[in-house]
Amino acid sequence: MRPILAVDFDGTITADNDFPNLGPLKKDCKEVLQRLHEWGCIIILWTCRSGHYLTDAVEYCRKHQIPIDYVNENCPEVAFKPYPKIFANYYIDDLNIGGPLSWLEVERIVMQHPYIQEQIERGITCTIAANANTLTPGQ
């Protein structure tokens, strides 16, 4: 099964945890999420925002070309109950115990997921990663 990432918004996608404001994009966020999405990751925007604040966050992601597959909901591939808990293989949040990871560190961790490693072993490439100056898949 493809890896699922539940990604927080404030302080994780944005550089500042300054709700309700929309701060600048966090360093490497866009590029890493685009590469992971191309590798097949399912990306869920996982946030406490609601109403027009949630709409603002979704629009912010679109404006910055951050791929989002679902917003505060499980993907249909997962029959995870009870709702509303979101199932993911990776929960990416600036309030993690131990502090936030850089987006490049997140990428290094997620790239070790068996689904992605299988794609690499089969010789499948990621065109975005091939043009990146950061992590090369399989290394």
Phi, psi and omega in degrees: 000144180296146178292142179247129178247125172260114189245122175291162181260291186293119179085355179244303171280318175271154182287335183247143173261075190232051179305138006268006181291155176254107182275186178291158178293137179292143182306131176071358183301305184302310185295317181294314180295324177296316179294314181297323177296318179295328177287353176112001180293140172269128184246122178250124171285118188238099189217157175277354179298147176214171179058220183292338176292323176291316177303318178300318181294317179296316179295322176301315179297317178298313181301322182266010177058040176267119183289125178232124179269323182217156180236114177051035177211154176287151174285150183300338180294343184252122177263059185267124177233154001276146171282155014264014179298134180271129173270135175208157172279331182223129175252117186249113187211141179291347181259022176302149171298132183093354178093168183287151173264155172291159179295329177291326176291320175303315180299315180300321180290310183295327180298344178275355180301138182306323180299314181290318179299323177296320178297318180297314180298329179278357178085011178285137181243162179247117185294325178293315180295326180296333180261001184276155176263013184247228185298133172262125181308139178087357179256000000 
